[in-house]
Amino acid sequence: MKLLVMPLGILCASLAAISPAFAASSVVIWPIDPSMDVQDKATPLWIENRGTEPVTLQVRTYRWAQNDSENVHEPQSDVIASPPVAKVEPGARQLIRIIKVNGPSKGTESAYRLLIDELPKPPAEGEQSARRADLAVQMRYSIPLFVRGETLSAASPATALDAAMVIERGQRHVVIRNRGTIHARLTDLRLFTRGHETAVRDGLIGYVLPGATIYLPLPSDAPADAAVRVGVNGQDRLLASGT
């Protein structure tokens, strides 16, 4: 079974660049944070082509885990996309249904990644492509999907987070561990020192899945006694103070 492993920093950077899933491409994708509760059989994912040429997109669904600050994507069949490949004409929209085949156990949340590849146009007759077909991807979008089991909902208590400031390989970090049962979406990392606030990173930082740990780098001159604040699932939280 093939696993796709992506360093956490790379994935977080790619997420921050897409809001909504909208980059140099003419393709717009929404919602960018779909989820399903126990009663939901499917959730919609819309793709709009704002360009002047048709686009073909492939949607693949992977189970998502975090291991030692790396994101691991594993093929699965509990959640599928229908249709998995769609051609969208200029100015048109395409509905992709994300269908839940098997849900998570009671009181747990499953995390998935929807990888959406904008495929290249086929070469004209007599034209040979200089790249292998499996490498020729015009644009890739990575969208998180969270599926909650029985007794969990979007209104469930956010998370139980442990956090500390540490120095590793000469770099100061905030280490965050999620002891809760649902994911934590982190935004707007800030430091507070003697009443002075310093923004470290604005916008989306990344996600901490249940049972996972991530490391967020801090400036080299960050004081050891700084208080750290971050948005957690839309609510401002104090995560760490001191080493």
LINURUR-V777387 format. One record per backbone hydrogen bond with DSSP energy under -1.0 kcal/mol. CO is the residue of the C=O (numbers start at 1). NH is the residue of the N-H. E is the energy in kcal/mol with one decimal. If there is no record, write none. Layout:
{{CO NH E} {CO NH E}}
This chain:
{{4 73 -3.8} {6 71 -3.0} {7 11 -2.1} {8 12 -2.7} {9 13 -2.0} {10 14 -2.1} {11 15 -2.1} {12 16 -2.3} {13 17 -1.0} {15 18 -1.7} {20 22 -1.5} {21 29 -1.5} {26 50 -2.7} {28 48 -2.9} {29 21 -1.1} {30 46 -3.2} {34 146 -1.3} {36 148 -3.2} {37 40 -1.4} {41 100 -2.8} {43 98 -2.8} {45 96 -3.2} {46 30 -2.0} {47 94 -3.0} {48 28 -2.5} {49 91 -2.4} {55 88 -3.4} {56 119 -2.8} {57 86 -2.5} {58 117 -2.5} {60 115 -2.4} {62 113 -2.5} {63 74 -2.5} {65 72 -3.2} {69 8 -1.9} {70 67 -2.9} {71 6 -2.9} {72 65 -2.3} {73 4 -3.2} {74 63 -3.1} {78 101 -3.4} {78 102 -1.5} {80 99 -2.8} {82 97 -2.9} {84 59 -3.5} {86 57 -2.9} {88 55 -2.3} {89 92 -2.2} {92 49 -2.4} {94 47 -2.3} {96 45 -2.2} {97 82 -2.2} {98 43 -1.8} {99 80 -2.3} {105 108 -1.8} {108 149 -2.8} {110 147 -2.8} {111 64 -2.6} {112 145 -2.4} {113 62 -2.3} {114 143 -2.2} {115 60 -2.4} {116 141 -2.4} {117 58 -2.4} {118 138 -2.4} {124 127 -2.7} {132 135 -1.5} {135 137 -1.8} {139 118 -3.2} {141 116 -2.7} {143 114 -3.1} {145 112 -2.7} {146 36 -2.3} {147 110 -3.0} {149 152 -1.9} {150 107 -2.8} {153 156 -1.9} {160 179 -3.5} {162 177 -3.0} {164 175 -3.2} {166 173 -3.1} {168 171 -1.8} {171 168 -2.9} {172 218 -2.9} {173 166 -2.4} {174 216 -2.6} {175 164 -1.6} {176 214 -2.4} {177 162 -2.7} {178 211 -2.9} {184 208 -2.2} {185 233 -2.7} {186 205 -3.0} {186 206 -1.4} {187 231 -3.4} {189 200 -2.6} {189 201 -1.9} {190 229 -2.3} {191 198 -2.7} {192 227 -2.7} {193 196 -2.1} {196 193 -2.6} {198 191 -2.7} {201 189 -1.8} {203 188 -2.3} {206 186 -3.0} {208 184 -2.1} {209 212 -2.4} {212 178 -2.5} {214 176 -2.6} {216 174 -2.5} {219 222 -2.0} {223 226 -1.5} {226 242 -1.6} {227 192 -2.7} {228 239 -2.6} {228 240 -1.0} {229 190 -2.7} {230 237 -2.3} {231 187 -1.8} {232 235 -1.5} {235 232 -3.4} {237 230 -2.2} {240 228 -3.3}}
